Amino acid sequence: MKTLVLDGTTISIKIAMSTSAATTNPTFVTTYADNSGSGITEGATSGALNGSTDVTVVPAPTGTNRRVIKDITIHNGDTAAVTIFIKYDNNGTHRTLAKVTLAVGDTWTTDGAFDLNGQLKTVAGSVNLATQVFGSLAVNNGGSGASSLTGVLKGNGTSAFSAAIAGTDFLAPPSGTALLKANGGAALANAVAGTDYLAPPSGSSILKANNGGALANAIAGVDFLDVDGALGTPSSGTLTNCTVDGTNSIGYRRIPPVGTKTSQYTLGLNDVGEYVRVSTGGSIVVPGATFADGSAISIFNITTSTIAISFSGGMSNAYIAGTNVNKASGGMTLATRGIATILFIDTDLCVVTGNVT
């Protein structure tokens, strides 16, 4: 700050804070010299600021003296940053000489601000890049190092940026709208349908693989089951290699076996369309309220003796085919090595054919 001279008995220097201190008001020390024309008298003041109230840190001179301010020092010993206003007071009219924000431990003097380590603090102002910078800003200073740039750019270490070269610094895409493919390190190239990728045929059909060639339209009934045909009876083509249970093929070429029973066995829904083998110690129970109209189950007696077929659980009507005698209560007997098939007409009615009495 330049030298300040107080040349009137109503002129002084005052300081106030923007608000109250958090814990401790900043302190100040000022030094000055009075020039009476015939001699110099030095003086000093010290004290503490008082929040936002003006505090006189350099009082007005007396008589005809001219007071020359040598130094003003303000120290922020508060626990928070403070903002202070240094004012020139001319008979009640204030002029702000400086507005300073002091961090905790900072000191402001007429020579500048110092941090708590005694280092002079400097704050760089903003720089107008359009009017205050000339030439090219170097890379190590955050610039490009070039006065003009065109195209895709590449870095060059600490040297200026330069334009990247297609085919050397990057793969340039070819013109057009085709699918692209890598080209052995050279520029990207248009991929060729049928060579670089499988091109789908036109139309909206279901597609199928074609032994490494282009995808082809799949044929209903040959390559897949047409939804318009029943499963197992496509409108065209042959249904092959299909099973009902992972082992037995679809169709009527064989009757799947349930297994051999050596104790009393009650027929269930899983037995429909299959046959049950009964061995020594086995017998069959036919339950009611279980099977739907048209269900059928076959039974084979593998023993040298007869086996019993009984009816329970609501199966109230059971007939031997070709007779009119209800055997539901008394049951039936399956002859040795005999075969019988039970056809369910309703949940409570069945007809038994074969070697039964």
C-alpha positions in Angstrom: 0.0 0.0 0.0 1.3 3.5 -0.8 2.1 5.9 2.0 -0.9 7.5 3.7 -0.8 11.0 5.1 -3.4 12.3 7.6 -3.3 16.1 7.1 -6.2 17.3 9.2 -7.5 17.0 12.7 -10.7 15.3 11.6 -9.0 12.6 9.4 -8.2 9.1 10.9 -7.9 5.4 9.9 -10.6 3.0 11.2 -11.1 -0.7 10.9 -14.2 -2.8 11.3 -15.1 -6.5 10.8 -18.0 -7.8 8.6 -19.4 -9.6 11.6 -18.5 -10.5 15.2 -15.6 -12.8 15.9 -16.2 -16.5 16.6 -14.1 -16.4 19.8 -11.4 -13.7 19.7 -11.2 -10.3 18.0 -8.2 -9.7 15.7 -5.5 -7.5 17.2 -3.7 -4.5 15.5 -0.5 -2.5 15.8 0.1 0.8 13.9 3.1 3.1 13.7 3.3 6.6 12.4 5.4 9.8 12.4 4.1 13.4 13.0 5.7 16.1 10.9 5.4 19.6 12.6 7.5 21.3 10.0 10.3 21.8 12.4 10.7 18.2 13.6 9.5 14.6 13.5 7.7 12.8 16.3 7.1 9.1 16.1 4.1 7.3 17.6 2.2 4.0 17.7 -1.1 2.5 18.7 -2.3 -1.1 19.5 -5.5 -2.8 20.5 -8.2 -5.2 19.3 -11.0 -4.9 16.8 -14.6 -4.9 18.0 -16.8 -6.9 15.6 -18.6 -4.7 13.1 -18.0 -1.6 15.2 -15.5 0.9 13.8 -12.2 1.0 15.8 -9.8 3.9 15.3 -6.4 2.4 14.7 -4.6 5.6 13.6 -6.1 8.7 15.3 -6.2 12.1 13.6 -3.1 14.4 14.1 -3.3 17.4 16.4 -2.6 21.0 15.7 -0.7 21.6 12.5 0.9 18.2 12.4 0.9 16.0 9.3 0.7 12.3 10.4 2.5 9.9 8.1 1.4 6.3 8.5 4.4 3.9 8.4 2.7 0.6 9.0 -0.6 -1.1 9.9 -0.5 -4.7 11.1 -3.7 -6.8 11.8 -3.5 -10.4 13.1 -6.4 -12.9 13.0 -6.1 -14.9 16.2 -9.7 -16.1 15.9 -10.8 -19.7 15.3 -12.4 -18.8 12.0 -11.7 -16.6 9.0 -12.6 -12.9 9.3 -13.2 -10.2 6.8 -12.0 -6.7 7.7 -12.5 -3.2 6.1 -9.7 -0.6 6.3 -11.4 2.8 6.1 -10.2 6.4 5.6 -12.4 8.6 7.8 -12.6 12.3 6.8 -14.8 14.0 9.4 -17.4 11.1 9.3 -17.2 10.4 5.6 -15.7 6.9 5.1 -13.7 5.6 2.1 -12.8 1.9 2.1 -9.1 1.5 1.4 -9.1 -2.3 1.4 -11.4 -5.3 2.1 -9.4 -8.3 3.2 -10.3 -11.8 4.3 -7.9 -13.3 6.8 -7.7 -17.0 7.3 -7.0 -18.4 10.8 -3.5 -17.3 11.8 -3.1 -14.8 8.9 -1.6 -11.3 9.3 -2.4 -8.3 7.1 0.0 -5.4 6.8 0.4 -2.4 4.5 3.1 -4.6 2.7 0.6 -7.5 2.1 -0.9 -10.5 3.8 1.2 -13.3 5.4 0.2 -16.8 6.4 0.7 -18.4 9.8 4.2 -19.5 8.7 5.2 -15.9 7.8 5.0 -16.5 4.1 3.7 -13.7 1.9 0.4 -14.8 0.4 -0.3 -14.1 -3.3 -3.5 -14.7 -5.2 -3.4 -14.8 -9.0 -6.2 -12.9 -10.7 -8.1 -14.2 -13.7 -6.5 -14.0 -17.1 -8.4 -13.2 -20.2 -7.2 -15.7 -22.7 -8.6 -13.7 -25.6 -6.7 -10.5 -24.8 -4.0 -11.3 -22.3 -2.3 -14.3 -23.8 -0.1 -14.0 -26.9 1.2 -16.8 -29.2 0.6 -20.4 -28.3 0.2 -21.8 -24.8 2.7 -24.5 -24.2 1.6 -28.1 -23.5 3.3 -28.1 -20.1 1.3 -25.0 -19.2 -2.0 -26.7 -20.1 -2.2 -25.6 -23.7 -2.1 -27.4 -27.0 1.2 -25.8 -28.2 -0.3 -25.2 -31.6 -1.6 -22.0 -33.2 -4.3 -23.9 -35.3 -5.7 -27.4 -35.3 -7.7 -29.4 -37.8 -9.1 -32.9 -37.8 -8.6 -35.6 -35.2 -5.9 -34.6 -32.8 -3.1 -36.6 -31.1 -0.8 -35.9 -28.3 3.0 -35.7 -28.8 4.4 -35.7 -25.3 5.5 -32.2 -24.4 5.4 -31.1 -28.1 2.5 -29.4 -29.7 -0.6 -31.4 -30.6 -0.9 -32.4 -34.2 -3.4 -33.8 -36.6 -3.8 -37.7 -36.4 -3.3 -39.5 -39.7 -6.0 -42.0 -40.8 -4.5 -45.5 -41.3 -1.5 -44.6 -39.1 -2.9 -43.2 -35.9 -6.4 -44.5 -36.2 -8.5 -46.8 -38.4 -10.6 -44.7 -40.7 -14.1 -46.1 -41.5 -14.9 -46.6 -45.2 -17.7 -44.8 -46.8 -21.2 -46.2 -47.1 -23.5 -47.9 -44.7 -22.3 -51.5 -44.8 -21.2 -53.6 -41.8 -17.5 -53.1 -41.0 -14.7 -55.6 -40.4 -11.1 -55.4 -39.1 -8.6 -55.5 -42.0 -5.3 -56.8 -40.7 -4.3 -53.5 -39.1 -5.3 -51.4 -42.1 -8.3 -49.2 -42.4 -11.7 -50.8 -41.6 -13.3 -52.4 -44.6 -16.9 -53.2 -45.6 -17.8 -56.8 -44.6 -19.1 -59.1 -47.4 -22.4 -60.9 -46.9 -21.9 -64.7 -47.2 -18.1 -64.3 -46.7 -17.6 -62.3 -43.5 -21.1 -62.9 -42.0 -24.2 -64.9 -42.7 -26.7 -62.6 -44.4 -30.4 -63.4 -43.6 -32.6 -64.2 -46.6 -35.5 -61.9 -47.4 -38.9 -62.4 -46.1 -40.3 -63.1 -42.6 -39.9 -66.9 -42.3 -38.2 -68.8 -39.5 -34.5 -69.1 -40.4 -32.2 -72.2 -40.1 -28.5 -72.8 -40.3 -27.3 -73.9 -43.7 -24.0 -75.9 -43.3 -21.9 -72.8 -43.2 -23.7 -71.0 -46.0 -26.1 -68.2 -45.7 -29.1 -68.6 -43.4 -32.0 -70.2 -45.2 -35.8 -70.2 -44.7 -36.9 -73.1 -42.6 -39.7 -75.3 -43.9 -42.7 -76.1 -41.8 -43.2 -79.8 -41.2 -39.6 -80.5 -42.3 -37.4 -78.2 -40.2 -40.0 -77.5 -37.5 -43.6 -78.5 -36.4 -46.2 -76.2 -38.0 -48.4 -74.8 -35.3 -51.4 -75.5 -37.5 -50.8 -79.3 -37.2 -51.2 -81.4 -34.1 -48.1 -82.5 -32.3 -47.1 -85.9 -33.6 -49.2 -85.5 -36.8 -47.6 -82.6 -38.8 -49.3 -81.6 -42.0 -46.2 -82.8 -43.8 -42.9 -84.4 -43.0 -42.0 -87.1 -40.5 -41.8 -86.8 -36.7 -38.8 -88.8 -35.5 -36.8 -89.5 -32.4 -39.6 -88.3 -30.0 -40.4 -90.1 -26.8 -43.1 -89.9 -24.2 -40.8 -90.4 -21.2 -37.2 -90.1 -22.5 -37.2 -93.8 -23.5 -40.5 -95.0 -25.0 -41.3 -93.6 -28.5 -44.4 -91.6 -29.2 -47.1 -93.8 -30.9 -48.5 -97.3 -30.4 -45.6 -99.5 -31.4 -45.2 -100.8 -27.8 -46.8 -100.6 -24.4 -44.6 -99.1 -21.7 -44.1 -101.3 -18.6 -44.9 -100.0 -15.1 -42.8 -102.6 -13.5 -43.2 -105.8 -11.5 -45.4 -105.7 -8.3 -45.0 -108.3 -5.6 -47.5 -106.9 -3.1 -50.9 -105.2 -3.3 -50.7 -102.3 -5.8 -53.3 -99.5 -6.3 -53.5 -98.3 -9.9 -52.8 -94.6 -10.5 -52.9 -92.0 -13.3 -49.3 -92.6 -14.2 -50.2 -96.1 -15.2 -52.7 -95.1 -17.9 -51.6 -96.4 -21.3 -49.1 -98.8 -19.7 -49.1 -102.3 -18.4 -48.5 -103.7 -14.9 -46.7 -107.0 -14.3 -47.8 -108.8 -11.2 -45.6 -111.5 -9.6 -45.9 -113.8 -6.6 -47.5 -112.1 -3.7 -49.0 -109.3 -5.8 -52.6 -108.1 -6.3 -54.3 -105.2 -8.0 -56.7 -102.5 -6.5 -58.7 -100.4 -8.9 -59.7 -97.1 -7.2 -62.7 -95.0 -8.1 -62.9 -91.2 -8.7 -59.5 -91.4 -10.3 -59.6 -92.1 -14.0 -61.3 -90.3 -16.9 -63.5 -91.8 -19.6 -61.2 -93.6 -22.1 -58.3 -94.3 -19.8 -57.0 -97.8 -20.1 -54.4 -100.0 -18.2 -53.3 -103.6 -18.9 -52.3 -106.2 -16.3 -50.2 -109.3 -16.8 -50.1 -112.2 -14.3 -46.6 -113.7 -14.6 -47.2 -116.3 -11.8 -48.4 -119.9 -11.9 -51.4 -119.0 -9.7 -54.4 -116.6 -10.1 -54.2 -113.1 -8.7 -57.0 -110.9 -7.3 -58.3 -107.7 -8.8 -60.4 -105.7 -6.3 -62.3 -102.4 -6.6 -62.4 -99.6 -4.0 -62.9 -95.9 -3.3 -66.1 -95.3 -5.3 -65.5 -97.7 -8.2 -69.0 -99.1 -7.8 -69.5 -100.6 -11.2 -67.1 -103.1 -12.6 -68.1 -105.6 -15.4 -66.4 -108.4 -17.3 -66.8 -107.6 -20.9 -69.8 -109.4 -22.4 -71.5 -110.0 -19.0 -74.1 -108.1 -16.9 -72.8 -109.0 -13.5 -71.4 -106.2 -11.4 -68.2 -107.4 -9.9 -67.3 -104.3 -8.0 -68.0 -105.8 -4.5 -66.7 -109.2 -5.1 -63.8 -108.5 -7.3 -62.3 -110.5 -10.1 -59.6 -113.2 -10.6 -56.9 -113.0 -13.3 -55.9 -116.4 -14.5 -52.3 -117.7 -14.4 -50.2 -116.2 -17.3 -53.4 -114.2 -18.0 -53.7 -110.7 -19.5 -56.5 -108.2 -18.7 -57.2 -104.7 -19.9 -59.3 -102.3 -17.8 -61.1 -99.6 -19.8 -62.6 -96.8 -17.7 -66.0 -95.5 -18.9 -66.5 -93.1 -16.0 -64.9 -92.3 -12.7 -67.1 -95.1 -11.1 -67.5 -97.5 -14.0 -65.0 -99.8 -15.7 -65.0 -102.8 -18.1 -62.4 -105.5 -17.9 -61.5 -107.7 -20.9 -59.1 -110.7 -21.0 -58.5 -113.8 -18.8 -60.7 -112.8 -15.9 -63.6 -114.4 -14.0 
